[in-house]
Amino acid sequence: MFEDVIKFIRNDFEIPDKQIQLHAPIFVGNEKKYVLEAIDSTFVSSVGKFVDKFENDIRDYTGAKHAIAAVNGTAALHVALQLAGVGAGDLVITQPLTFIATCNAIKYTQASPVFIDIDKDTLGLSPNSLEKFLKNEADIKNGKLIHKATGKKIAACVPMHTFGHPVHLDELLNVCKQYNLPIVEDSAESLGSFYKGQHTGTMGLLGAFSFNGNKTITCGGGGVVVTNDSELARLTKHLTTQAKKPHPWNFDHDHIGYNYRMPNINAALGCAQLEMLDTYLESKRQLAGRYKSFFEKQGITFVGEPENCRSNFWLNAILLKDQKERDAFLVETNQQKIMTRPAWTLMNKLDMFSQDIAGDLTNAIFIEERLVNIPSSPRVLIR
């Protein structure tokens, strides 16, 4: 049924018979050199020159005033939420179509997610749906945004830039400003994505990125918090290093802290990957362009970048006509050793989040039933 698709992907990746991965890391730069340098220095843990360099490079690339490296993206999001003021018993607005780390990080703060619908063009949190929810379901009391039905404080809003496609940030920021609601951007998937010329993660109060092995660039693990607030940046670095007060030898701590700092050996890998980022992004854009042209001829919708955005096309995606066709596509491609996958199960359907508040999720359900991710590794310019 999908023979033409399988043939196209195999020809494009020039892999006639072996497994084609969804998104494989590529190491063609200074990765081995920098990692060996970190090993030779003996500084392989959370102190070392590559940690400082990685933070500076991320800061310069994104345009954020501050970047603080973390051990992974989930840890980065957790501490960002805490510093945004999220605490026990609070509510945090987010989207149901996301990786579970978004909601896990919310739960780590002892808060609970509120699931608001997405926009079909961005696959991310819908400003219109958020505005409708807040207008009908929330009130501002004593300077706090309160959920009418439960009396709980709505402490933050967490949009996730799905597969590297930015949400409608201007509209979302305007809604949140009306309700004095801080935005923490889950930018785990969107390094190299821009909204109206500004990098994702830098428009909210804080942003969190991931550098897991399947991301556009990888540190093996790794994450980073970005912010334009100098005091929040100082606190982020403090809390992620066990809240240890600076001193040459004394161990004195003033908060409950976390062992969340990125190791130097991972930062070394990340520094080398960052040197290749522009090449990877151009390769991925070319692949997305060829996919778009091919699938349009097949009568299949290819998920393109939203208006006013430059997406990194981390994971390319298509929309099939219904869930039955989606499932048939998944079976046939994976049987032919072409790794494809559906969108995540909506978070509100998982047992641990099934009792949390959810609005009308019509768009999210539509996308969940039809979307498939297809191989997206950067290859064009470097093979």
TIZA-500427 format. One record per atom (N, C-alpha, C): residue in one letter; x, z, y. Coordinates in pm, whole numbers, plus 50000, padded with zeros to 5 digits. Example, Ala and Ser with C-alpha at 12.3 -4.5 7.8 and 13.67 -1.06 7.14 Angstrom:
A513195078049431/A512305078049550/A513205078049670/S512855070849775/S513675071449894/S512905078750003/
END
This chain:
M500835000049878/M500005000050000/M500865000050126/F502005007050122/F502875008050239/F504245001850210/E504244991150130/E505514984750092/E506294979750213/D505594974150313/D506274968950432/D506964980050510/V506314991650517/V506915002950587/V508175007450516/I508085008850387/I509245013350308/I510395003450322/K510084990750316/K511124980450328/K511764980950467/F510944982450570/F511484982950707/F512424994750724/I512005006550681/I512845018550700/I514155017250623/R514085012450499/R515315010950421/R516265000750484/N515714989850533/N516554979750598/N517164985050727/D516384992450803/D516854997350931/D517965007650914/F517825016350817/F518845026550793/F519975021450703/E519835009050654/E520845002850568/E521175011750448/I520135017650390/I520255025750269/I519295019950167/P519785011450077/P518905003949989/P518225011949879/D518835023349836/D518255030149721/D518345045349725/K519235051149804/K519395065549806/K518345072249895/Q518325085649889/Q517405093449970/Q517685091450119/I516625088950196/I516725088350341/I516125101150396/Q516955109150461/Q516505122150509/Q515685120750637/L514925131450664/L514085131350784/L514935132050911/H515885141350913/H516785142351028/H518055149450983/A519085141850955/A520345147250905/A521335149151019/P522115159851016/P523165161451117/P524285151251097/I524925147551205/I526015137751201/I527225143851271/F528375143151205/F529605149051259/F530665138251269/V530785132351386/V531735121251405/V532645123651526/G532595135851581/G533385138951699/G534465149151670/N534545159351756/N535605169351747/N535195181951671/E534175180851585/E533665192651517/E534745199851437/K535455192851350/K536465199351265/K537595205051350/K538005197651451/K539085202151539/K538725215351606/Y537515216051664/Y537135228051738/Y536885239851645/V536265237351530/V536005248151435/V537335253951383/L538285245351351/L539595250151306/L540315257851417/E540145253451541/E540735260551653/E540145274551665/A538815275651645/A538165288751649/A538695297651536/I538855291951417/I539385299551303/I540805304351332/D541635295351381/D543025298851410/D543135309751517/S542155310251607/S542195320251714/S541835334151662/T541245334751543/T540685346751477/T539405351651543/F539015345651655/F537745349351721/F536635340451664/V536025345051556/V534995337051490/V533615343251508/S533535355051566/S532245361651583/S531705359051724/S531115368951789/S530335366351911/S531165366252039/V532495367252026/V533375366352143/V534365354952119/G534555346652219/G535505335652206/G535255325252312/K536255316652333/K536155307052444/K535085296652421/F534755293752295/F533755283352271/F532345288052305/V532095301252293/V530795306552335/V530625304352485/D531655307852561/D531595305952707/D531435291152742/K532195282752674/K532125268352703/K530755262752668/F530215266852554/F528905261852514/F527845265652616/E527875278152661/E526905282452762/E527055274452891/N528275272352933/N528505264653055/N528055250253040/D528335244352924/D527945230452901/D526425228852897/I525735238152833/I524265237652830/I523705239552971/R524265248853043/R523825251153181/R523985238353264/D525125232053253/D525385219953332/D524485208453288/Y524255207153157/Y523455195853109/Y521985197353148/T521455209453133/T520025211453161/T519735213253309/G520745217153386/G520505220053526/G520005234153552/A519945242353447/A519555256353465/A520695263853533/K520355274553603/K521385282653668/K522155291153567/H521475294753457/H522115303553359/H521735299053217/A522665300553125/A522415297952983/A523105308752902/I522375314752810/I522905325652727/I522715321952582/A523825320452509/A523765315952371/A523245327052280/A522485323052178/A521925332452081/A522155327351940/V521905335851844/V522205332551705/V521285321951649/N520065320751700/N519145310151662/N518025309151765/G517215298851751/G516165296451848/G515065306851847/T514775312351730/T513745322651720/T514165335251795/A515435339151776/A515965350751848/A515925348251999/A516275336152039/A516255332752182/A514855334152239/L513865329152166/L512485330052214/L511995344352215/H512375352152114/H511965366252109/H512435373852232/V513725372852263/V514245380452376/V513695374952508/A513455361852515/A512875356052635/A511465361652660/L510675362752555/L509325368252568/L509375382952614/Q510285390352556/Q510415404352593/Q510775405752741/L511695397452788/L512115398252927/L511085392353023/A510155384452971/A509035379553053/A507955390153070/G508115401353000/G507165412353015/G506165413852904/V506345406752794/V505415407652681/V505725420252601/G504675427852569/G504865440252495/G503755442752395/A503825454352333/A502885457952227/A501445457452277/G500585451152198/G499165450352229/G498775439152323/D499755431952376/D499465420952468/D499015408452393/L498505398752470/L498165385652419/L499085375252482/V499455365252405/V500315354452453/V499655341252417/I499395332952516/I498745320052493/I499765309952445/T499415302852338/T500275292252287/T499395281852218/Q500015272752147/Q499295261852082/Q499315263751930/P498295258751860/P498265260251715/P499165250451641/L499455238951705/L500345228951644/L501765232151689/T502465239651607/T503835243651637/T504485248551509/F505815249851512/F506515256151401/F506255271151407/I506245277651292/I505845291651284/I506725300951366/A507965296651396/A508865305151474/A508255308951608/T507465300151670/T506825303251797/T505975315751785/C505155316151683/C504235327351664/C504935339651608/N505945337551524/N506725348951476/N507375356351591/A507955348751686/A508605355151800/A507615363351882/I506385358251896/I505345365751966/I505045378751893/K504925378051761/K504635389851681/K505775399951685/Y507025395051698/Y508155404351707/Y508015413751825/T507345409251932/T507145417752051/T505935426952033/Q505285426051916/Q504065433551884/Q502875428851967/A502965416452015/A501845409952081/A501165400651980/S500095394252023/S499365385051936/S499155371652005/P499225360551929/P498995347451991/P497525344852016/V497265336852119/V495945331152146/V496125316152139/F495355309452053/F495575295252027/F494655286652113/I495285278252196/I494575269152286/I494905254852245/D493965245752265/D494095232152215/D495235224552283/I495615213652219/I496685204952267/I496105192452332/D496965184952399/D496625171452445/D497145161452343/K496375151052318/K496775141052219/K498005133252261/D498205131452393/D499325123152436/D500655130552433/T500635143852445/T501875151652443/T502065159252312/L500985161552239/L500965170052119/L501245184552153/G501215187852284/G501505201452330/G500345207452406/L500515220052445/L499465227952508/L498785220552624/S497465220352621/S496675212952719/S496385221552842/P496805217352961/P496465224853082/P494955225853104/N494205215353075/N492755215653094/N492105225853001/S492545226152876/S491995235852782/S492365250052821/L493575251852872/L494005265052916/L493165269653036/E492975260753132/E492205264353252/E490775268153215/K490185260553124/K488815263453081/K488745277053012/F489715279752927/F489735292552855/F489865304152953/L490805303253045/L491035314253138/L489835316253231/K489225305353273/K488065306353362/K486905313553293/N486705310553165/N485565316053092/N485855329353024/E487115331652986/E487405342952898/E488285353752960/A488745352053084/A489675361653141/A489325365053285/D489755376853329/D489605381453467/D490915387553514/I491165386953643/I492315393853700/I491845407553750/K492435418253695/K492085431853732/K493365439553765/N493415444753886/N494585452553930/N495875444553913/G495785431553942/G496955423053935/G497325418453795/K496555422253695/K496835418353557/K495745408953506/L496155399453424/L495205390153364/L494685396453235/I493385398953231/I492775406353120/I491795397453044/H491915397752912/H490975390652825/H489675398752819/K488575392552860/K487315399852876/K486855406552747/A486885399352637/A486295404352513/A487065415952452/T488375416152469/T489195426552404/T489765436752502/G489785433352632/G490385442252729/G491905442052728/K492505432852652/K493965432152641/K494555423552752/K495785426952789/K496495419252890/K496995406052830/I496765395052903/I497375382352867/I498695381752942/A499805382652867/A501095385352930/A501925373052959/A501715362152884/A502565350252902/A501895338152840/C502425326652875/C501995313852818/C503215306952760/V503115302352635/V504245296152566/V503865282152519/P504125271952601/P503965258152553/P505165254352469/M504955245952370/M506045240752288/M506095225652302/H507275220252333/H507435205852355/H507595199052219/T506475195252161/T506395191152021/T507175178351993/F508075179251896/F508925168051853/F509745162251969/G509905170252076/G510685165852190/G509895159252301/H508555159252293/H507715153252397/H507245164152494/P507635163552621/P507255174052716/P505735174952736/V505265187052753/V503865189152789/V503655185152935/H502405185352980/H502105182353120/H502475194653204/L503745195453241/L504265207753300/L503715210553440/D503575200553524/D503055203153658/D501685209653652/E500805203753574/E499445208953562/E499445222853500/L500275224753399/L500345237753332/L500875248553426/L501895245053501/L502455254553598/L501425258253705/N500635248453749/N499615251053851/N498555260753799/V498115258553675/V497105267553616/V497675281653603/C498875282653551/C499465295853529/C499745303053661/K500085295453764/K500325301453895/K499045307653951/Q497915300853930/Q496625305953976/Q496305319553915/Y496755321453791/Y496425333653718/Y497625343153705/N498685340553782/N499875349053779/N500395351253637/L500475340153563/L500835340553421/L502205334053402/P503225341553361/P504555335753343/P504595326053225/I505375315253241/I505565305553135/I506935307353072/V506955308452941/V508195308152863/V508135295452780/E509025285952810/E508985273152741/E509685273852606/D508945270752500/D509565268952369/D510105254652364/S511365253452398/S512025240452405/S512915237952284/A512585244452173/A513425243752053/A513745229452013/E512785220352032/E512905206651983/E513265196552091/S513495201252214/S513485191752325/S514775191052405/L515925194352346/L517165191952419/L517315176952445/G517515173352570/G517615159252608/G516295153352652/S515255161652665/S513945156952713/S513735161452857/F513165152352937/F512985154953080/F511555152153123/Y511075160453214/Y509755158653275/Y509965156153424/K509625144053469/K509815140053608/K511255142853653/G512195139953565/G513595141353598/G514175155153582/Q513355164953546/Q513845178653528/Q513815182253380/H514885188553333/H514995191353191/H513985201753147/T513415199753029/T512525209852972/T513255223152959/G512495233852964/G513065247252954/G513455253253086/T513545244953191/T514025249753320/T512925251453424/M511685248653386/M510595249253484/M509775262053473/G509825268553357/G509175281453342/G510095292753384/L509655305053360/L510485316653393/L511745316853307/L511565313753179/L512675312553085/L512365301352987/G513395296152923/G513215286152818/G514115289452701/A513725285152582/A514505287952461/A514695275052382/F515955272552342/F516305260852264/F516815264952126/S516755255452032/S517265257651896/S518315247251862/F519305251451782/F520345242351736/F520515243551585/N519375244551517/N519355244851371/N519915231751316/G520185231251187/G520835219751127/G520075206751139/N518765207351163/N517975195051172/N517655190951315/K518225197751414/K517935194351553/K518805182751601/T518545178051722/T519255166551777/T520765168951776/I521185180851817/I522565185351791/I522465198951723/T523495202651650/T523425215051574/T524675223451593/C524485236551583/C525595246051575/C525635252051434/G524915246051339/G524675252051209/G523425260451218/G523495270951295/G522345278351346/G522445277451497/G521935287251565/G522175287651708/G520955285251794/G520965291651910/G519925289752009/G520485292952145/V519675291352248/V520105294952382/V518885298052467/V519035307552557/V518025310652658/V518525305052791/V517665297852862/V518005293252995/V517035299253095/T517545301853215/T516705307353321/T517395304953455/N516595304653560/N517125303653696/N517155317253765/D516755327653692/D516705341253745/D517975348753703/S518805352353800/S520095358453768/S519955372053700/E518975379953740/E518795393053677/E518295391653534/L517385382453510/L516935380153373/L518075375053286/A518945366853342/A520095361953268/A521025373453229/R521265382553323/R522115394153295/R521505402553184/L520205405053192/L519535413153091/L519505406252955/T519345392952956/T519355385652829/T520685387352758/K521755385652831/K523085387252770/K523305401552724/H522825411052802/H522975425252768/H522215428752640/L520955424852635/L520125428352520/L520585421352392/T521105409152405/T521525401752286/T522875406452232/T523545415252304/T524805421152257/T524635436152238/Q523515440052174/Q523225453952138/Q523115463252259/A522905457452377/A522755465452499/A523915475052519/K525115470352489/K526315478552506/K526795477852651/K526965489552711/K527475490052848/K528965486452848/P529405478052943/P530805473852944/P531765485652955/H532745486052865/H533795496252869/H534875492152771/P536135494452804/P537235489952716/P537165495752575/W536645508052560/W536645513952425/W535395522152391/N534695527552489/N533535535752458/N532345527352409/F531555533152320/F530325526852273/F529155534352334/D528645528852442/D527535534952514/D526465524152533/H525235527152497/H524155517352500/H522985522952580/D522275514352654/D521205519352741/D519835513352712/H519715504652610/H518435499152567/H518455497452415/I517295495152359/I517255489852223/I517725475452232/G518835472352170/G519395458952180/G519305451652048/Y519855439452048/Y519775430751930/Y521135424351904/N521405422051779/N522615414851740/N522295399951739/Y522095394451858/Y521565380951873/Y522575371051933/R523805375151954/R524755366052018/R525245355451920/M525485343251972/M525985332351890/M527455334651855/P527845333151727/P529265334151690/P530085322651749/N531345325551777/N532255315851836/N532415303551747/I532415305651615/I532615294351524/I531435284651530/N530235289951551/N529075281251567/N529105274151703/A529555281451804/A529665275451937/A530685264251939/A531745265651860/A532745254951851/A532115242051799/L531315243551696/L530595231951642/L529665226051748/G528955234851820/G528025230351922/G528695223152038/C529865227752077/C530575221152187/C530925206752151/A531375204752027/A531685191151983/A530425182551975/Q529335188251928/Q528085180851920/Q527575176952058/L527725185852154/L527275182852291/L528015170852349/E529275169152311/E530045157752359/E529455144452312/M528675144952201/M528075132952143/M526585131552180/L526055141052255/L524605141452275/L524055128652337/D524675123552440/D524145111452505/D524135099552408/T525155098752324/T525185088052223/T524055089652123/Y523845101952077/Y522755104451983/Y521405101052045/L521205105052171/L519915102552237/L519655087652254/E520675079952290/E520495065652305/E520185059252169/S520865063852066/S520595058951931/S519155061551891/K518675073651920/K517315077351883/K516285069451963/R516565066552089/R515645058452169/R515545044352113/Q516665038852071/Q516635025452013/Q515825025251883/L516025035551800/L515255036451677/L513755037551708/A513405046051805/A511995047651842/A511415034451891/G512195026651966/G511725013752013/G511435004151899/R512285004051800/R512054995151686/R510854999751603/Y510735012751587/Y509565018151517/Y508275014151590/K508255016051721/K507055012951800/K506654998451781/S507604989451792/S507324975151776/S506794972151637/F507424977851536/F507024975251397/F505624980651369/F505354993151404/F504074999251368/F502914993351448/E503174988751568/E502104981951643/E501634969551568/K502564962351507/K502204950451429/K501444954251302/Q501674966451254/Q500984971251133/Q499624977451164/G499304978551291/G498054984851331/G498084999951316/I499285005851320/I499455020351307/I499965025751440/T499405036851485/T499775042751613/T501105049951603/F502055045951688/F503335052951699/F503245062451817/V503705074851800/V503635084851905/V504765082352005/G504415077452124/G505395074452227/G505545085852325/E506435083952423/E506675094752519/E505545094952622/P505125106952664/P504055108052763/P504485102452899/E503505100052984/E503775094953119/E504645104853197/N505555099753278/N506455107553362/N507495115453282/C507675111853156/C508595119153070/C509675109953012/R510775115952977/R511795109352897/R512025118352776/S511455114252664/S511505122352543/S512805119952467/N513235130352393/N514425128552311/N514115122252175/F512815120552144/F512385115052014/F513085122251899/W513065135651905/W513705143451799/W513175139151662/L511875140251645/L511255135051523/L510225124651561/N510415112351514/N509425101851536/N508175104851454/A507045100451506/A505785103551439/A504815091851453/I503975090351352/I502895080451354/I501585087551322/L500485081051360/L499155086251330/L498435076351239/L498045081151121/L497255073051030/L495765074451063/K494925066351000/K493525065951042/K492745078451003/D493155085350895/D492475097550854/D493385105150758/Q492905116650712/Q493735125050626/Q494005118450490/K493045111050439/K493235104250311/K494385094250318/E494395086250425/E495485076450440/E496815083650466/R496765094450543/R497985102150565/R498575107050433/D497735112650349/D498225118050221/D498775107050131/A498125095450132/A498625084250052/A499995079750102/F500165079550233/F501445075750294/F502535085650253/L502245098450259/L503215108750222/L503635107350076/V502675105249989/V502995103949846/V503865091749821/E503475080349875/E504185067849845/E505605067949903/T505765072350026/T507095072250086/T508035082150018/N507565094049989/N508425103949926/N508765100149782/Q507855093449714/Q508165088449580/Q509265077949585/Q509345070949697/Q510365060549714/Q511625066149784/K511785079349782/K512975086049835/K513145084149986/I512035082550055/I512045082550201/I511335095150246/M512095104250306/M511535117250340/M510585116050459/T509345119250436/T508345120250542/T507635133450524/R506985138050629/R506265150750617/R505085150850713/P504065158950683/P502935160250775/P503305169650890/A502425170450988/A502575180851090/A502415194351022/W502855204751092/W502695218151037/W501215221451018/T500925229950919/T499595235850910/T499325243351040/L498165241351098/L497845248251223/L498005263251206/M498625269651304/M498975283751293/M497755292651269/N496625289251330/N495435297451314/N494855296951173/K495335287551090/K494895286550950/K495735295150856/L496885299750902/L497735308150819/L497185322350815/D497325328850701/D496725342050682/D497125351950791/M498425351850828/M498895362050921/M498415360051064/F497865348351094/F497365345651229/F495875342251230/S495235342851115/S493845338151104/S492855346951180/Q493235359251209/Q492335368151283/Q492605367951433/D493585360151475/D493905359551618/D492935350251691/I492865351851821/I491895344551903/I492255329651907/A491245321351895/A491445306751903/A490295300551981/G490625291052066/G489615283552138/G489175271452058/D488555261952125/D488175249252063/D489445241152036/L489705238051910/L490965231551871/L490735217351818/T489805210151880/T489425196851832/T490615187351824/N491425186851927/N492555177551929/N493625181451827/A493875194251817/A494885198951722/A494485195451578/I493215197051547/I492725193751412/I492855178751387/F492515170751487/F492625156151475/F494065152151444/I495015157751517/I496415154251497/I496915159351361/E496585171551327/E497035177251199/E496615168451082/E495425162651089/E494895154850978/E495555141050966/R496205136351071/R496665122351073/R498175120451091/L498855130251146/L500255128051186/L501225128951069/V502215120051073/V503315120150977/V504625118151054/N505605126551025/N506965124451076/N507725115350983/I508525106551042/I509285096550966/I510775097950998/P511665092450915/P513105094450935/P513555091551077/S514355100751132/S514685100351275/S516145103151306/S517005102951206/S518425105851230/S519015095651325/P519905100051416/P520585090351504/P521605082351425/R521475068851428/R522375060851347/R522855048051418/V522055042751506/V522245029151554/V523625026551612/L524085035551699/L525305033051774/L526555038551707/I526395045551593/I527535052651537/I527815049551391/R527035040651331/R527275038151189/R528335027351172/
END
